[in-house]
Structures are given as C-alpha cells and as structure tokens.
C-alpha cells in the first residue's frame, strides 16, 4: 500500500507541476502580447487604434430641455418628503408626456418633462390588499 501511495503522490505532483508550467507560460504570452516589447518600431511608427463610436440610445435620452427620469423621481420624492420610490416610468397625462413616479406608500406623482410636479394622487399601497368584510 505504501508503494501505491508513493506512485499516486508522484503522479499528482507531476500533474500539478505541468499545470503550473502551462499557467506561467500562458501568462507570459498574454503579458508579451499586451505590453509592446523591444520591437524595432519606435513610438512614431505605432499607429493609434481608432476608438469605436458609441451611439447613445435615443429612446432613453430625454429631449432637449427635459430632465432625466431619475431627476423626476428625486423631485417627486422631495415634494412628498418620501424616499420610498417604487418605480418611475414614462406615461401620458391629458395628452402630454410625463414621468409617473410610484411610491411604495401608494402615492403617485406626475412630473412634467421640465421637472415640475403636475399632479399627485393616492392609491392603495403596493402589495397591500384591504379585505372586504362580508356580514
């Protein structure tokens, strides 16, 4: 049994050393590829890489002169003196585009695209159902 344990230990040690060697050699290749070495190129010969153009998602960007959705939520929270904002979304109120800020307490606040509170209302708090009594 001692001989088989010794052989198993030798095999496992060889496998670990082999894996460690592969790891170190792969690491060196990655580092050499990422950091320019002593190539014959000088800094003047190296061409800068062109940066990709990032196009903003126009559906999420507000129109000129409007506030962002999180600013509307902050304004609604400030007006009500609450911090339990549940969700803020785009909505229509009397044919106008507005932000609808819903609070966990059930308060609803309509904020114009200019950041002004237009209307507030109250509904049952989210997740709370009032049982009706049947007598």
VENCOR-V260728 format. One record per run of one state. SS is the DSSP state (H for helix, E for strand, L for the rest). FROM is the first residue (numbers start at 1). TO is the last residue. Records with the same first field share a line. If there is no record, write none. Layout:
SS = FROM-TO / FROM-TO
This chain:
L = 1-1 / 35-68 / 81-84 / 94-95 / 104-106 / 113-116 / 123-135
H = 2-34 / 69-80
E = 85-93 / 96-103 / 107-112 / 117-122
